[in-house]
Amino acid sequence: MRSITSVEGPRPGTTAAGRAIAGHGYVEEEYVLRGTADLFTYDDDRRPVVLRPDLGFVTRMLVRRPAEAADATGSVVIEPLHPAGDMASAWPRTGRMLTREGWSWVGVTQDLAGLAATKAGDPDRYGELD
């Protein structure tokens, strides 16, 4: 990633997991990130090289964290959301431990298929994502 030029949020999360963690002293927040990034490919020797520099993007980031800062350990798990439906595929296996231990979790929409699924699920909320 080259740079993040703006961050909007937090706005309340809308996922079922986000609603479920409220009973464990957690909140889910969503942020919209804008910036530029390089698009990479591979050369003939299979080394990554920049194909197109400075492409604009708009994506979202979900944050699940203790509602009270004093309850947070400062440890964070970052998960690229899965392309199949932009889902948090690791959360079902790790969420209980994370909330029990006071860890935070961040999920980032990072794939075109996941982006399309998210936009289709709520076009009014996610129409600006690109």
N, C-alpha and C positions, 0 to 999 in steps of 0.2 A: 504494500500500500504506500502510495506517495504521501498523501496527507488527507486529514479530515478537516474540511473547511467549516462545517457547522454541525451542531448537535441540537436536536429539538427534543424536549422531554424534561422530566419523565411524564409519561401519560400512563394511566392505569392499564395493566395487562388484561388480556381477555381470554387466556387459555384456561381450560379445566384444571390443569395442574396449578396455575396461579391462584385460582379460587380455593383449591384444596389446601394450599400451604398457609393460608391466612390463619387457620386454626393452630398452626405450629409457630406463630409469632413471626411469620415471614410475609413479605410483600413481593409482588411481581410488578415490575415497571418496564415500559417499552420506550425506546429512544429511536429517533430517525437520524441517521448519519448521512452526511453529504461529503463528497470529496473526490479525489482523483486517485487512480491506481494504474499501474502498468499491466498490460496483458502479455503473458509469456507464452512461448512455444519452446520447442527443443531444436537444436541444430543437429547436423548429421552425426555428431559425436555424443548425442543425447545430453548435452549440457543445456540448461535453461538460458534462453535469450529473450530480450524484449521484442515482442512483435509489434505492439502499438503502445506508445507511452501516453501517460496523462489522460486516460479515459475517465470521464465523469461517471459517478455512481451515486445512487440513493438507496440505502438499505436500512434494515431495522436491527436492533439489538434488544433482546429480552434480558432483564436482570432479575434474578430471584435472590433476595438477601434478607437477613434478619431485619425486622422492622425497627428494632432498637440498635443503634451503632454499638452500644456496650456489649451486645450479645454476639457480635461478629468476631471471628478469629483473625480476619484479614486474609484468609486463604480463599482463592477463587479458582473455580474450574471454568475453562472456556471451551465451549462446544460449537463447532460449525454445525448448523442445523442440517439435518439429512435432506438430500434432494427429493426424496419421496414424501411429498406433502409438507416440506419445511418443518419436519418434526424433530423434537429433541429425543433422539433415539437412546441416548445414555441415561436420561433423567429417570425413566422407570426403574433402572437398576441402581442408580446412585442417589436419587433424591432423598430417600429416608436417612441415609448416612449424612448427607450434606446438611439437612435441616437439624438433625440430632446434634451434630458437632459444631454448628454455627458457621459453616462455610457459605460462601456466596457462589452463584452459578450465573454464567453469561452465555447466552445462545445468540449466534449471529447468522442471519440469512446470507448465504454466500454462493448460491447456485441458481442458475437460471430456471431450472425445473421447480425448485422450491419456491422461488420468487413468483413464478406463474401460479402455483397452487395457492400461495398466500394472497395474491391479488384477486384470484377468482373467488376465494372464500369471503372476502370483504372488500369489494372494489372501492367503496367510498373511503374506507380507512387507509387502504394500501395502494390506491391508484397512482400515487406519486412515486412509488418505489420503482427503480430502474436499474 
